[in-house]
Amino acid sequence: MAEIHQPNLIFMDINLPGMNGFQALERLKASKTTRNIPVVALTALASARDKDHGLQLGFEFYLTKPFKVEEISVLLQRSLQ
């Protein structure tokens, strides 16, 4: 879907049906057409290990649930500049 629509930013949960968000991010980063789209993780996986893993794989930001609406606003401003 991202290859067709070319969004400016992707919000992705880590727990997805069929594959996890880490795997989905790896696919996005492997594609020439989607590798530069910033991807933000939104997840209940709040351990430091999960967060470090996600950021190392290439998530722009890693937000854990529950999060505040203000956090989304800040991320949008930073990511879309």
Secondary structure, 3 states (H helix, E strand, C coil): CHHHHCCCCEEEECCCCCCCHHHHHHHHHHCCCCCCCCEEEEECCCCHHHHHHHHHHCCCEEEECCCCHHHHHHHHHHHCC
